[in-house]
């Protein structure tokens, strides 16, 4: 299910030499609920930043992909 969201903070880190991101975000229809997820660089656009408007694809509340909106 695709949902629009805003990224609030991004913490990049390496795990076994692979780039991952810890993402803090809120869905646009729930702006007061801050959520957190970790995602591999292969499942998100390059150089994610706080303030980015995104579309999050999730299955059973597990994020599969994050794409920049627009």
Buried (B, 14 or more C-beta within 10 A) or exposed (E): EEBEBBBBEBEEEEEEEEEBBEBBBBEEEEEEEEBEBEBEBEBBEEEBEEEBEBBBBBEEEEBEBBEBEE
